[in-house]
């Protein structure tokens, strides 16, 4: 059974990983969210009891 020549497959593997590790992270990290999160206050909101009309 003939063996595959590893030279082109190694080049393809190295090129694809270089794309994943060099090109894509800056593109992903440059993504901005449309709504920036706001800090919530530490006060708990005042809740009112709710009576179920069907009970």
Secondary structure, 3 states (H helix, E strand, C coil): CCCCCHHHHHHHHHHHHHHHHHHHHHHHHCCCCCCCCCCCCCCCCCCCCCCCCCC
